Structure formats: C-alpha cells, structure tokens
Amino acid sequence: MFKTRLFIPGPTPLTPEVQKALSSPMINHRGPEYEALQKEVLENLRKVFKTSNRVVIFPSAGTGGMEAAIVNFLSPGDKVICASIGVFGDRFASIAKTYGADLIKLDFPLGKAIDPEELKACLDAHPDAKALLMTHNETSTGVTNDLWAIKEVIGDRDILWIVDAISSLVAIDLPTDELGVDVVVGGSQKAFMIPPGLSFISVSEKALENSERAKMPRFYFDVRSMLKSMERNQTPYTPALPQLFALREALRQILEEGLENVQRRHRMVAETIRRGVKAIGLNIFGEERFASNTVTAIYNPEGVDVRKLRAFLREKFGVVLAGGQGAIQNTIFRIGHLGYVDVMDALTVLSALEIGLKKQGFPLELGQAVRAGEEYIAEEVQ
C-alpha cells in the first residue's frame, strides 16, 4: 500500500499543520474570534500579493474569483481584450462573453507565451478597450507569461489590467503594486497549500472606482458588499471557516519560510524535473524560456501509452500525474510541482516515471533522470 503523492497542478498536498488546522472547532463567525482570524489573514494575504491594495476573500473555487474579477468592474457591452495561451485563458474569455462583454480574443499558439508585439498591435487597434484579461501561469500548457514585458506594452493606457494568478501566486513572483496590476485573482488549492474553496482578489483604487459604475449582475460575488463587511472584519454571508483556519496556518508557514525562499524552492523543483525528463529523452512542451515553475508539460513519448503509464504510477506507487487538456489532451502529460513540495519530491516522481517508462519498453537506463536531477541539486545547494 503506497500513500498518494499528488503531482498535479492542484489540489496540492497539505502540510501536517494545515491538516490539523482544518479540524479546529467551529467558532462564532460573528464574534471576536472570527474578527481576529480575518484581520490576520487579510494582512498576510497583502504580503504575499505584494500589495497595499484591498484584498477580498470569496468562498469559491478559483473560477468564482475569475467571475468576480469580471462582473465587479465591467458592464455589458464593454470592449474587453482577452489574451489567451490555453484552457484557462479561454475560460476567462468565456466568462466575460457570458456576461455580455464585447470580447476581442487574442489567441496565441499552445505552448507559446503572449507575444508583446502582437498584444501591442491589438491594444493599438482597440484604444477604447476597457479591460485586458490574461492568465499569468497557464497550467494546461506549462507556460508562464512575462508580466514585465506586458506592463511595458500597456504603458500609460487607460485600461484595467486583470490577471488570473491562481496557479502562480506565492510560487512565482508577482509584485502586484510594482507591476501596476489592477485586479489579481488567486486560489487556495494551489501554492497556498490548502484545500479548494477560497478565492482571493486584490483590487486597485482604479478598479474600485470602476466597481461603482459596473453594470454586470452580481450578488454573491459583489466586491462592494464584501468590502463593506470586511471594514468590520465580517463577511456578508457565512464564511468557509475550515478553509480560513487552514489559510491562517498556511500563510504563517509561507511567511516564516520567506516568500523569496518559497519561490526559489519552486524554481529548484521545476528545474530538477525538467533536467531529469530531458536526460531520458523526453521533450518539454512549449518554449522552455517561458516554462512554468509550478507545472511541467511533457510531450507523450513515442511508443508509450500515457494513460497506461499514469495508471501504473498511480496504482503501483501512488504517484498521480495529470493528463493533457483541450486540444492537446492526447499530446502531453503534466507533472504538477507546487505548494508543499521540495527537491526530494522531484526525485521521487522522476524515479517512478523511469520505472513506468521502462515497463512499457521505453529505451532508458534506470537512474538517468534521477542522476540528472541530483547533479543539478548538488550544484544549487549551498
């Protein structure tokens, strides 16, 4: 019997302290204990968002946060540009269209990051666009967009910059205020190391001004009512107490480790896996200079039934990998590496992957991937 080892882009493993926090006794969500809980959590969330902006918490999956990021700041008929590099960029576009936005969709080839020049041309062609939607880190392709390059393209344009950072926040650097992002969306089940059920949104003053004029329908996801309640350290409806207990503990752990150290750990885990898979002849999907530090997408090896490979790893070793999504569902598989992970976990998944591939007759020498990973770790560890 093997324990389950999740190497998917979420949900992610939980630390023992977070698991313990989840079993905390219930409290009065209208009492002083809750007020102290919310105050601490919001203060620490601003630290990981690297912002002085207001941050709100919704009891929802990340998609709920994406919906809130649209309906609170836009009106039906507003022209909205969505730059998409995969499934979750497409989702952002679909939400905007559902609520009546005049959608301008700028698609980039799967495996590529947003091309700043193409984005500039689109922005120039639509100077009346009210918002730019994009995903920071696209888990369906294992690609991270360069936000600094996009900031330069946006320049001083009067446009709301709305970023889905659900799979990047904490693990990949995102200095909200330095970049000038108006709305950033995060989610609990990724690098925050807690279960699904919370979304977080940082909101600039410019975005708050837009929220007063926005006409898209909203009730549960109304930022205005949430902020009004949060001024009293309350919420307009029942909060998700277990997840908030877990979030409090996870944020303490993240800040104790140090945000820069957390991000370095993710870079090292990602690079260990990338070097390992390349050492045995596997190919990374997409441009490596934009490779994600939270998930690695890998082309299916020739002659290998990846569904059987993933089933073998799950059943024999408890190692759970992710398949492809959308148009590349049968082209790639993915190794998630975010949250409660370190380089020893990276070596574990590489070892299991080697055995699984060997069982299917893939030509490799056992130990090649692990050795490549170990050599990299030895270089980096001081």
C-alpha positions in Angstrom: 0.0 0.0 0.0 1.5 3.3 -1.1 0.5 6.7 0.1 -0.9 9.1 -2.5 1.6 11.5 -3.9 -0.1 14.3 -5.8 1.9 15.6 -8.7 -0.9 17.5 -10.4 -1.4 21.3 -10.7 -4.0 21.3 -7.9 -5.3 20.3 -5.5 -1.9 20.1 -3.9 -0.7 18.3 -0.8 -1.3 19.8 2.7 1.2 20.2 5.4 0.5 18.4 8.7 -0.1 21.7 10.4 -2.7 22.7 7.8 -4.4 19.4 8.2 -4.6 19.9 11.9 -5.9 23.5 11.4 -8.7 22.1 9.3 -10.0 20.1 12.2 -10.2 23.2 14.5 -13.5 23.6 16.4 -16.1 25.9 14.9 -16.3 29.5 16.2 -19.0 32.2 16.1 -18.4 33.8 12.7 -20.0 37.0 14.1 -17.8 37.0 17.2 -14.4 38.4 18.2 -12.6 35.2 17.4 -13.6 35.5 13.7 -12.7 39.2 13.6 -9.1 38.3 14.7 -8.9 35.5 12.2 -10.0 37.6 9.3 -7.8 40.5 10.3 -4.6 38.3 10.4 -5.4 36.5 7.2 -6.1 39.7 5.2 -2.9 41.4 6.5 -0.8 38.3 5.4 -2.5 38.0 2.1 -1.5 41.5 1.2 2.1 40.5 1.9 2.0 37.6 -0.5 0.2 39.6 -3.1 2.9 42.3 -2.5 0.3 45.0 -2.5 -1.2 47.8 -0.4 -4.5 47.3 -2.3 -7.6 45.9 -0.7 -7.9 42.1 -0.8 -11.2 40.2 -0.6 -11.8 36.6 0.0 -14.7 34.7 -1.6 -15.8 31.1 -0.6 -15.4 29.7 -4.0 -13.1 27.8 -6.4 -10.7 29.9 -8.5 -13.2 30.2 -11.3 -15.5 32.0 -8.9 -12.7 34.5 -8.3 -12.3 34.9 -12.1 -16.0 35.6 -12.4 -15.8 38.2 -9.6 -12.9 39.8 -11.4 -15.1 40.5 -14.4 -18.6 41.2 -13.1 -17.4 43.7 -10.5 -15.6 46.1 -12.8 -17.3 45.9 -16.2 -20.6 46.5 -17.9 -22.4 44.6 -20.7 -21.1 46.0 -24.0 -17.7 47.0 -22.6 -14.9 46.1 -25.1 -12.6 43.6 -23.4 -9.4 42.1 -24.8 -8.5 38.6 -23.6 -5.0 37.4 -24.5 -5.2 33.6 -24.2 -2.5 31.0 -24.3 -4.6 28.0 -23.2 -7.6 26.5 -21.5 -7.7 28.9 -18.6 -7.2 32.0 -20.8 -10.2 30.6 -22.8 -12.2 30.3 -19.6 -11.6 33.9 -18.7 -12.8 34.9 -22.2 -15.9 32.7 -21.8 -16.9 34.3 -18.5 -16.6 37.8 -20.0 -18.6 36.8 -23.0 -21.3 35.2 -20.9 -21.9 38.4 -19.0 -22.2 40.4 -22.2 -18.8 41.9 -22.8 -17.8 42.8 -26.3 -15.0 40.3 -26.5 -11.8 40.7 -28.5 -10.0 37.4 -28.2 -6.3 37.3 -29.0 -5.2 33.7 -29.2 -1.6 32.5 -29.1 -0.3 29.1 -30.2 -0.4 26.5 -27.5 3.0 26.2 -25.8 3.8 29.9 -26.5 3.6 32.9 -24.2 1.9 36.1 -25.1 3.8 38.0 -27.8 4.1 41.6 -26.5 4.3 43.0 -30.1 1.1 41.2 -31.1 -0.6 42.4 -27.9 0.6 45.9 -28.6 -1.0 45.8 -32.1 -4.2 44.6 -30.6 -4.3 47.3 -28.0 -3.5 49.9 -30.6 -6.3 48.7 -32.8 -8.8 48.9 -29.9 -8.0 52.1 -27.9 -11.5 52.0 -26.4 -11.0 48.6 -24.7 -11.9 48.8 -21.0 -10.0 45.8 -19.8 -7.2 43.4 -20.6 -7.7 39.8 -19.3 -4.9 37.3 -19.1 -3.6 34.3 -17.2 -0.2 34.6 -15.6 0.6 30.9 -15.5 -1.2 28.6 -17.9 -1.3 25.1 -16.3 -2.8 23.5 -19.4 0.5 24.1 -21.3 3.1 24.7 -18.6 3.8 28.3 -19.7 4.3 31.5 -17.7 3.6 34.9 -19.3 6.2 37.7 -18.8 4.2 40.3 -16.9 7.0 42.8 -17.0 7.0 42.8 -20.8 3.2 43.1 -20.8 3.4 46.1 -18.3 5.7 47.8 -20.8 3.3 47.3 -23.6 0.3 48.6 -21.6 2.3 51.7 -20.6 0.0 54.6 -19.6 -3.1 53.3 -21.4 -6.3 53.8 -19.5 -7.3 50.1 -19.3 -8.0 47.8 -16.4 -5.3 45.0 -16.2 -6.9 41.9 -14.8 -4.7 38.8 -14.2 -5.6 35.3 -13.2 -2.7 34.3 -11.0 -4.4 31.2 -9.5 -1.6 28.8 -10.3 1.3 31.2 -9.8 0.6 33.4 -6.8 3.1 32.6 -4.0 5.1 30.2 -6.1 6.1 32.6 -8.9 7.0 36.2 -8.2 4.1 38.6 -8.8 4.8 42.1 -7.3 1.2 43.5 -7.8 1.9 47.1 -6.9 5.2 47.3 -8.8 3.6 45.9 -11.9 0.5 48.0 -11.5 -2.0 45.2 -12.0 -5.5 46.4 -11.1 -7.1 43.0 -10.3 -5.2 39.8 -9.3 -7.0 36.5 -8.7 -5.6 33.8 -6.5 -6.9 30.4 -5.4 -6.5 28.3 -2.3 -5.7 24.8 -3.7 -2.5 25.7 -5.5 0.7 27.1 -3.9 -1.3 28.2 -0.8 -1.3 24.5 0.3 -4.9 24.4 1.5 -8.0 22.6 0.1 -10.1 24.1 -2.7 -12.8 26.5 -1.6 -11.3 30.0 -1.4 -10.5 32.6 -4.0 -8.6 35.8 -3.3 -8.8 39.1 -5.2 -6.6 42.2 -4.9 -8.3 45.3 -6.1 -6.7 48.6 -7.0 -8.2 52.0 -6.4 -8.9 52.3 -10.1 -10.7 49.0 -10.1 -12.8 50.1 -7.1 -13.8 53.3 -8.9 -14.9 51.1 -11.8 -16.9 48.8 -9.5 -19.3 51.7 -8.7 -20.1 52.2 -12.4 -20.1 48.5 -13.4 -23.5 47.1 -14.5 -22.9 43.4 -14.8 -25.1 41.5 -12.4 -23.6 40.4 -9.1 -24.8 39.4 -5.7 -22.7 36.6 -4.1 -19.6 37.9 -5.8 -20.2 41.6 -5.1 -16.9 43.2 -4.1 -18.7 46.2 -2.7 -20.7 44.4 -0.2 -17.8 42.2 0.7 -15.5 45.2 1.4 -18.2 46.9 3.4 -18.5 43.9 5.7 -14.7 43.5 5.8 -14.4 47.0 7.2 -15.9 45.5 10.4 -13.8 42.3 9.9 -17.0 40.5 8.9 -18.5 39.0 5.8 -21.9 39.5 4.2 -22.6 35.7 4.4 -21.3 32.7 6.2 -17.5 32.3 5.6 -15.8 29.0 4.9 -14.3 28.6 8.4 -12.2 25.4 8.0 -10.5 26.8 4.9 -9.8 30.1 6.7 -8.3 28.2 9.6 -6.1 26.4 7.1 -5.3 29.6 5.3 -4.1 31.3 8.5 -1.7 28.4 9.2 -0.5 28.2 5.6 0.2 31.9 5.4 2.2 31.7 8.7 4.3 28.9 7.2 4.8 30.7 3.9 5.9 33.9 5.6 8.1 32.0 8.0 9.9 30.3 5.1 10.1 33.7 3.3 8.4 34.4 0.0 11.7 34.6 -1.9 12.7 31.2 -0.4 9.3 29.7 -1.4 9.8 30.9 -5.0 13.4 29.6 -5.1 12.2 26.2 -3.8 9.7 26.1 -6.7 12.3 27.1 -9.2 14.6 24.3 -8.0 11.9 21.6 -8.0 10.8 22.7 -11.6 14.4 22.7 -12.9 15.1 19.3 -11.2 12.2 17.8 -13.1 13.0 19.5 -16.4 16.6 18.3 -16.3 15.5 14.8 -15.3 12.9 14.3 -18.1 15.2 15.7 -20.7 18.0 13.4 -19.6 15.9 10.3 -20.6 15.0 11.8 -24.0 11.6 13.3 -23.2 10.7 16.7 -24.7 9.2 19.7 -22.8 6.1 21.1 -24.4 6.4 24.7 -25.3 9.2 27.3 -25.1 11.5 26.5 -22.3 12.3 30.1 -21.6 8.7 30.5 -20.5 8.5 27.2 -18.7 6.3 27.2 -15.6 7.8 26.7 -12.2 4.5 25.1 -11.0 3.8 22.5 -13.7 5.8 20.9 -16.4 4.1 19.8 -19.6 5.8 16.9 -21.5 5.2 15.5 -24.9 3.9 12.0 -24.8 6.9 9.7 -25.6 6.7 7.8 -28.8 5.5 4.2 -28.3 4.2 4.8 -24.8 0.6 4.6 -23.8 0.5 7.5 -21.4 -2.9 6.6 -20.0 -1.5 3.2 -19.0 1.7 4.9 -17.8 -0.3 7.2 -15.5 -2.5 4.4 -14.3 0.6 2.2 -13.5 2.3 5.1 -11.5 -0.9 5.7 -9.6 -1.7 2.1 -8.8 1.8 0.8 -8.1 3.4 3.9 -6.4 0.6 6.2 -5.5 2.2 8.8 -7.9 -0.6 10.9 -9.5 0.2 12.8 -12.7 -2.1 14.9 -14.9 -3.1 14.3 -18.5 -3.4 17.0 -21.2 -6.3 19.3 -21.6 -8.3 20.7 -24.5 -6.7 20.5 -28.0 -3.6 18.8 -26.6 -5.3 16.3 -24.4 -3.7 13.4 -26.3 -0.4 15.2 -26.9 1.1 15.8 -23.5 1.1 14.7 -19.9 1.8 17.1 -17.0 3.8 16.9 -13.7 2.5 19.4 -11.2 5.0 20.7 -8.6 3.6 23.4 -6.4 2.8 24.1 -2.8 4.1 21.6 -0.3 6.9 20.1 -2.5 10.7 20.1 -2.4 13.5 18.7 -4.5 13.2 15.3 -2.8 9.7 15.0 -4.1 11.0 15.9 -7.5 13.5 12.9 -7.3 10.6 10.7 -6.2 8.5 11.4 -9.3 11.5 11.1 -11.6 12.3 7.7 -10.2 8.7 6.5 -10.5 8.5 7.9 -14.1 11.6 6.0 -15.1 10.2 2.7 -13.8 6.9 3.2 -15.5 8.5 4.0 -18.8 10.9 1.1 -18.6 7.9 -1.2 -18.0 6.5 0.0 -21.3 9.7 -0.7 -23.2 10.9 2.9 -23.5 14.6 2.9 -24.0 16.4 4.3 -21.0 18.9 3.4 -18.3 17.3 3.4 -14.9 18.7 6.2 -12.8 19.4 8.6 -15.7 16.7 11.1 -14.8 17.3 10.9 -11.1 21.1 11.4 -11.6 20.5 14.5 -13.8 18.2 15.9 -11.1 20.7 15.1 -8.4 23.6 16.8 -10.3 21.5 19.9 -10.6 20.6 19.9 -6.9 24.2 19.4 -5.9 25.1 22.5 -7.9 22.4 24.6 -6.3 22.5 23.5 -2.7 25.0 25.6 -0.6 
